[in-house]
Amino acid sequence: MSNDTQILTTTETSITILEFIQNHGQVRVDDIADFLEVSRGTVYKHISTLMKHGFVVNKGDEYLLGGRLYDLGMHVRTHDKTYRLAGECVVTLANRSNEEADFAIEQNGRLVTLFDWVSGSTKPSSRREYYQYLHTTSIGKAILAKYSDERIRDEIDRWGLPQVTENTITSREELFRELETVRENGYAINNQESRSGKRAIGMAVEHPSGNVIGGFSICGPEYRISDLELHQDLSNVLTEGVEEFKRELETQNLP
């Protein structure tokens, strides 16, 4: 956990501006100033600094996120050989299941999707949610199930259990019951908990050292993914793919 005494307010403000632009698309200085309840001059200083480094660009009198952020994000995906191997596994899982497959990691108590692919496609899916709450997704719940109860409580204290859809788990007691089921089954189910109309099955994957690397999932529309499909067919495809990934990790002796 971070130490709030070491937090720089100016940096926090710049990050808040980036998140505000992400949530609203193109924004004006007045929009940011009203949201932050600061002067236009203060906003201009932050925007000018972010523009200097390519994190924000202007379009007329409006501002939007810059391509430098994409460059940094791609570095997260490609700098680690383990993640690159996971990306290959995602394509394999998608093709075997004829559905969408994903690989995500836990960072800072949130789930970050690094790779996603749709069967039969030549490009990633059109999904928009790449930064999610752990308790709302199959991969997130599978990862939480690997953690101690104390760590799980810490993450709940930090982020809460926000409701994203009407099916999202919002109570500690229900979440802990769900995680017990995940531990028994070896996989987690997302029953329209992160997005209405979407079901998924996810498994966490551990490094031979015992550390949790992240997790894989297979997902599809609710009308096509039955309980039988989830717990039998897709479960078998996912288990086989995860085991192949783990064997390849050991073969390549990746850290």
C-alpha positions in Angstrom: 0.0 0.0 0.0 1.2 3.5 -0.7 2.2 6.0 1.9 0.1 9.1 1.5 2.8 11.3 3.1 4.9 10.6 0.0 2.2 11.7 -2.5 2.8 14.8 -4.6 -0.4 16.8 -5.0 0.8 18.3 -8.3 1.3 14.8 -9.8 -2.0 13.6 -8.5 -3.7 16.6 -10.2 -2.1 15.8 -13.5 -3.2 12.2 -13.3 -6.7 13.3 -12.4 -6.7 15.5 -15.5 -5.7 12.5 -17.7 -8.4 10.4 -16.2 -11.0 13.2 -16.7 -10.0 13.5 -20.3 -10.3 9.7 -20.7 -13.8 9.7 -19.3 -15.0 12.6 -21.3 -13.2 12.4 -24.6 -12.3 15.9 -25.8 -12.6 18.6 -23.1 -12.0 22.3 -22.6 -9.9 24.0 -20.0 -13.1 25.3 -18.4 -14.4 21.8 -18.0 -11.3 20.7 -16.2 -11.2 23.8 -14.0 -14.8 23.4 -13.0 -14.2 19.7 -12.2 -11.1 20.3 -10.1 -12.4 23.6 -8.7 -9.1 25.3 -9.6 -8.2 28.3 -11.7 -7.9 28.2 -15.5 -4.2 29.2 -15.0 -3.5 26.2 -12.9 -5.1 23.9 -15.5 -3.1 25.5 -18.3 0.2 24.8 -16.4 -0.7 21.1 -16.0 -2.0 20.8 -19.6 1.1 22.5 -21.0 3.4 20.1 -19.1 1.4 17.1 -20.3 1.4 18.4 -23.9 5.2 18.9 -23.8 5.6 15.2 -23.1 3.0 14.0 -25.6 0.4 12.8 -23.0 -2.1 15.3 -24.1 -2.7 17.0 -27.5 -5.0 19.8 -28.5 -7.7 20.0 -31.2 -8.8 23.5 -31.5 -9.7 24.7 -28.0 -10.2 21.2 -26.8 -7.8 18.6 -25.4 -7.6 14.8 -25.7 -5.2 12.1 -24.7 -2.0 11.8 -26.7 -0.3 8.9 -28.4 2.6 8.8 -26.0 0.2 7.0 -23.5 -0.3 4.3 -26.1 3.4 3.9 -26.5 3.8 3.4 -22.7 0.9 1.0 -22.6 2.4 -1.1 -25.4 5.7 -1.2 -23.5 3.8 -2.9 -20.6 2.6 -5.6 -23.0 5.8 -6.3 -24.8 8.7 -5.7 -22.4 8.1 -9.0 -20.5 8.7 -12.3 -22.3 6.1 -13.9 -20.1 3.5 -11.5 -21.2 4.4 -12.0 -24.9 3.9 -15.7 -24.4 0.6 -15.0 -22.7 -0.5 -13.0 -25.8 0.2 -16.0 -28.0 -1.8 -18.2 -25.7 -4.8 -15.8 -25.9 -4.9 -16.2 -29.7 -4.8 -20.0 -29.3 -7.6 -20.0 -26.7 -9.8 -17.8 -28.9 -9.4 -20.0 -31.9 -10.0 -23.3 -29.9 -13.1 -21.9 -28.2 -14.5 -19.9 -31.1 -15.0 -17.1 -28.6 -13.1 -14.1 -27.2 -10.1 -14.8 -25.0 -8.2 -12.5 -22.7 -5.1 -12.3 -20.5 -5.0 -9.8 -17.6 -2.8 -9.0 -14.6 -3.5 -7.6 -11.2 -1.7 -4.3 -10.5 -2.4 -1.9 -7.7 -5.5 -3.9 -6.7 -7.1 -3.5 -10.1 -7.3 -5.8 -13.2 -5.5 -4.7 -16.3 -6.2 -6.5 -19.6 -3.1 -6.8 -21.7 -4.2 -9.1 -24.5 -7.6 -9.9 -26.0 -8.6 -11.7 -29.2 -11.7 -12.9 -30.9 -11.8 -16.2 -32.8 -11.5 -15.8 -36.6 -10.4 -12.2 -36.3 -7.3 -10.5 -37.6 -7.2 -8.0 -34.8 -8.0 -7.6 -31.1 -11.6 -7.3 -29.9 -13.4 -3.9 -29.7 -13.7 -4.0 -25.9 -13.4 -0.8 -24.0 -12.9 -2.0 -20.5 -9.2 -2.6 -19.9 -9.0 -1.4 -16.3 -11.5 -3.1 -14.0 -12.4 -4.0 -10.4 -11.2 -7.5 -9.5 -14.5 -8.6 -8.0 -16.4 -8.0 -11.2 -14.5 -10.3 -13.6 -13.7 -14.0 -13.8 -9.9 -13.5 -14.0 -10.1 -11.0 -11.1 -12.0 -13.4 -8.9 -9.6 -16.3 -9.9 -6.7 -14.1 -8.8 -8.4 -13.1 -5.6 -8.9 -16.7 -4.8 -5.2 -17.2 -4.7 -4.7 -14.5 -2.1 -5.0 -14.7 1.6 -8.2 -13.5 3.3 -6.2 -10.7 4.9 -5.1 -9.4 1.5 -8.6 -9.7 0.1 -9.9 -7.6 2.9 -7.2 -5.0 2.3 -8.2 -4.8 -1.3 -11.9 -4.4 -0.4 -11.1 -1.7 2.1 -9.1 0.1 -0.5 -11.4 -0.1 -3.5 -14.7 -1.2 -2.1 -17.1 -3.5 -4.1 -18.6 -1.1 -6.6 -21.7 -2.3 -8.5 -21.1 -2.3 -12.2 -24.2 -4.3 -13.3 -27.2 -5.7 -11.5 -25.3 -9.0 -11.1 -22.1 -7.6 -9.5 -21.2 -9.0 -6.1 -21.4 -6.1 -3.6 -21.1 -7.7 -0.2 -18.0 -9.1 1.5 -19.8 -12.2 2.6 -21.0 -13.1 -0.8 -17.6 -12.5 -2.3 -15.9 -14.7 0.2 -18.4 -17.5 -0.5 -17.8 -17.1 -4.2 -14.1 -17.3 -3.8 -14.5 -20.6 -1.9 -16.3 -22.0 -4.9 -13.6 -20.7 -7.1 -11.0 -22.5 -5.1 -13.0 -25.7 -5.2 -13.5 -25.6 -9.0 -10.2 -24.2 -10.0 -11.8 -21.5 -12.1 -14.2 -18.5 -11.7 -17.3 -17.5 -13.5 -18.4 -14.0 -14.6 -22.2 -14.1 -15.0 -22.8 -10.7 -16.5 -21.1 -9.1 -13.5 -18.8 -6.7 -15.4 -21.0 -6.2 -18.5 -24.6 -7.0 -19.1 -25.0 -9.8 -21.7 -21.5 -11.2 -21.2 -20.5 -14.4 -19.5 -16.9 -15.7 -19.0 -14.8 -18.3 -17.3 -11.4 -17.4 -16.0 -8.4 -19.1 -14.4 -5.4 -17.6 -12.6 -1.9 -18.8 -13.6 1.1 -19.0 -11.3 4.8 -19.0 -12.0 6.7 -22.1 -11.0 8.0 -20.0 -8.1 4.4 -19.7 -6.8 3.8 -16.0 -7.7 0.5 -15.2 -9.5 1.3 -14.0 -13.0 -2.2 -13.1 -14.1 -5.1 -15.0 -15.6 -6.8 -16.1 -18.8 -10.5 -16.1 -19.6 -12.8 -17.1 -22.4 -16.0 -15.1 -22.8 -19.0 -14.7 -25.0 -22.5 -13.4 -25.2 -25.0 -14.7 -22.6 -27.4 -16.1 -25.2 -24.7 -18.4 -26.6 -22.8 -19.4 -23.4 -24.9 -21.9 -21.4 -24.0 -23.2 -18.0 -23.0 -26.5 -19.7 -20.8 -24.7 -22.1 -19.1 -22.8 -19.3 -18.5 -25.6 -16.9 -17.6 -28.3 -19.4 -16.5 -27.3 -22.9 -14.9 -23.9 -22.2 -13.6 -25.2 -18.8 -11.7 -28.0 -20.6 -10.4 -25.6 -23.3 -9.2 -23.1 -20.7 -7.6 -25.7 -18.5 -5.7 -27.2 -21.4 -4.5 -23.9 -22.6 -3.3 -22.8 -19.1 -1.5 -26.0 -18.6 0.3 -25.6 -22.0 1.2 -22.0 -21.0 2.7 -23.2 -17.7 4.7 -25.9 -19.4 6.1 -23.4 -21.9 7.0 -21.1 -19.0 9.1 -23.9 -17.5 10.6 -25.0 -20.8 11.8 -21.4 -21.6 12.7 -20.9 -17.9 11.1 -17.5 -17.9 11.5 -15.4 -14.7 
